Amino acid sequence: MPPEQSAQPRAARVSARSAVEPFHVMEVLKAAAARQRSHGDVLMLCAGQPSTPAPAVAREAAIGVLDSDVLGYTESSGILPLREAIAAHHRETSGIEVSPEDVIVFPGSSGAFTALFLAAFDTGDQVAMTRPGYPAYRNSLAALGCEVLELDCGPDTRFQPTVAMLEALPQPPAGLIVASPANPTGTVIDPDVLADLARWCEEHGTLLVSDEIYHGLSYGRATTSAWATSRAGVVVGSVSKYFSMTGWRVGWLLAPPSLRRPLEVLTGNLNICPPAIGQHAAIAALGPDARGELDGHRERYAANRELLLRRLPELGLRDYAPPDGAFYAWCDIGHLTQDSVAWCRDLLDDCGVALTPGVDFDTVEGHRKVRLSFAGSTTEVEEALDRMAASPLLQSP
Ligand SMILES: Cc1ncc(COP(=O)(O)O)c(C=O)c1O
């Protein structure tokens, strides 16, 4: 060893901004993987993703371009045929006028959020979101130096924000994030409430970020797009959920003109471009030939949801958010525990069922909440419910 080289390299400096919360669900996944190795019996009701692969036509398209295309870098905002396909998809499903120029494609909607937060907000800006809500909004905004305002949303507003909540703030925030259908609650915002929020945000100079990545997955309640009311805000989309393509990393924004160039420049610097193979596969997934297969998945989620609605009360789980969409049930377990992380660990140990503790999604009430995902097969969901029914952890003390 040369004399100037010490045995222990000096630890690299770590930024203060990187001190954000981890995803606690990752701990559940790790424990579930260990249980699977030792017992081979894990039922995953903790995954926030479909249990199915990309639609067959998307996989065929991917195989085709592997042989025929260099698959090098693409335009940073995504290839034109994909932006055209996304625009057509929004026109068909939401009845809103969208052109390819409105669309910018990113590596997943997660990539879109990072670029958007950088493009739209400065350090110290206040951005409002729901509590409970998707934790990556909170954690990425915090890492970028924004102040997150958590709006306490409960059953009286379907766990969604309202204009009254914004009016109660000392000043209009720089941004408001709304997700419908939402994660973790699965609730769909009332179309009139979304329209009121969109108008209020436009009037008050608040950027409305409407996360619509679970559109296509609702069970009776209609979903509407924020762009149906105001195009001053941003709409977020992705192939991850309805299209069953989480790992392909393709998401997008519909952005108002002033944000387009900053977003393009930022994503060019941050990502160069979205994955080329994912973009080609996404074009096929957005086309008519994938529809039958994808609607089939939704029918399975609907059947699983019916099963849950029937059986949750039998398990003593009577207090849950209305599961209008996505593939989640957000349940109160306060009569069983005040430590949802330990309870989920114990449930996994007891019967091999993996649920997500609420602490990721709700910094105040999460210790008494769990999220069940019903994206798996109906047999798996049924078996998980049987095991839970037999577990002493579900028996009220
Ligand atoms: C509400 C919500 N938004 C965004 C994302 C990120 O999805 P992706 O980056 O795969 O598009 C997720 C993932 O679970 C989510 O639940």
The ligand as an SDF file (V2000), in Angstrom:
LIG
                    3D

 16 16  0  0  0  0  0  0  0  0999 V2000
  -49.3340    8.4510   -7.5990 C   0  0  0  0  0  0  0  0  0  0  0  0
  -48.0810    8.0110   -8.2930 C   0  0  0  0  0  0  0  0  0  0  0  0
  -47.4330    8.8890   -9.0920 N   0  0  0  0  0  0  0  0  0  0  0  0
  -46.2930    8.5460   -9.7110 C   0  0  0  0  0  0  0  0  0  0  0  0
  -45.7240    7.2830   -9.5730 C   0  0  0  0  0  0  0  0  0  0  0  0
  -44.4450    6.9580  -10.3010 C   0  0  0  0  0  0  0  0  0  0  0  0
  -44.6740    6.0810  -11.3860 O   0  0  0  0  0  0  0  0  0  0  0  0
  -43.7090    5.8960  -12.6260 P   0  0  0  0  0  0  0  0  0  0  0  0
  -42.4370    6.6210  -12.3590 O   0  0  0  0  0  0  0  0  0  0  0  0
  -43.5000    4.4270  -12.7550 O   0  0  0  0  0  0  0  0  0  0  0  0
  -44.4320    6.4860  -13.8300 O   0  0  0  0  0  0  0  0  0  0  0  0
  -46.3630    6.3380   -8.7470 C   0  0  0  0  0  0  0  0  0  0  0  0
  -45.7860    4.9980   -8.5510 C   0  0  0  0  0  0  0  0  0  0  0  0
  -46.2650    4.1660   -7.8130 O   0  0  0  0  0  0  0  0  0  0  0  0
  -47.5780    6.7150   -8.0930 C   0  0  0  0  0  0  0  0  0  0  0  0
  -48.2390    5.8480   -7.2980 O   0  0  0  0  0  0  0  0  0  0  0  0
  1  2  1  0
  2  3  1  0
  2 15  2  0
  3  4  2  0
  4  5  1  0
  5  6  1  0
  5 12  2  0
  6  7  1  0
  7  8  1  0
  8  9  2  0
  8 10  1  0
  8 11  1  0
 12 13  1  0
 12 15  1  0
 13 14  2  0
 15 16  1  0
M  END
$$$$
